[in-house]
Amino acid sequence: MKINQGTPEEPAFDIDGRQLFINSRCTIVAVHHPAFSADIGKKVVIAKLSGQTAWVYADKPVRYRVNRAGRDVVAHDPKSIQTLTSTAYLRFTVDDPTAGSASDRRSTP
C-alpha cells in the first residue's frame, strides 16, 4: 500500500470540500458509529493520508518530565497514538496565529 503524502494525484478533501494536507489541523465533526460519539469536537492533526483515509493524532503539546538525572525527557508524545478516520468526518481548522503561548513550548535549560 502506497501512502499518499497529500500529492495532487490523489487529493483528500474534508466535509466542506477543502483540500487536506499532512499536518493540517482539523476537528472531528462526525463518526461512523455511536460508540465513538465522544470523539466529536476533538482537535486533531493529520499525520498521513491515503485516498480518503487519514491517520490523525490529538492536537496537544508534547509533555515533558524531569528524570532522576535532572534531564528533561518526553513523558508523552501525542504523535505516538494515531487513529484512522475518513476525511469526510473531518473539518479543516484555520490556524490562528495568536493561538498557543510560550508555556506550551518546552523551555531550554
Stockholm file with secondary structure:
# STOCKHOLM 1.0

chainA/1-109         MKINQGTPEEPAFDIDGRQLFINSRCTIVAVHHPAFSADIGKKVVIAKLSGQTAWVYADKPVRYRVNRAGRDVVAHDPKSIQTLTSTAYLRFTVDDPTAGSASDRRSTP
#=GR chainA/1-109 SS CCCBCSCTTSCEECTTSCEECTTCEEEECCCSSGGGGGGTTCEEEEEEEETTEEEEEECCCCEEEECTTSCEEEEECGGGSCEEEEGGGEEECCCCTTCSCGGGSCCCC
#=GC SS_cons         CCCBCSCTTSCEECTTSCEECTTCEEEECCCSSGGGGGGTTCEEEEEEEETTEEEEEECCCCEEEECTTSCEEEEECGGGSCEEEEGGGEEECCCCTTCSCGGGSCCCC
//
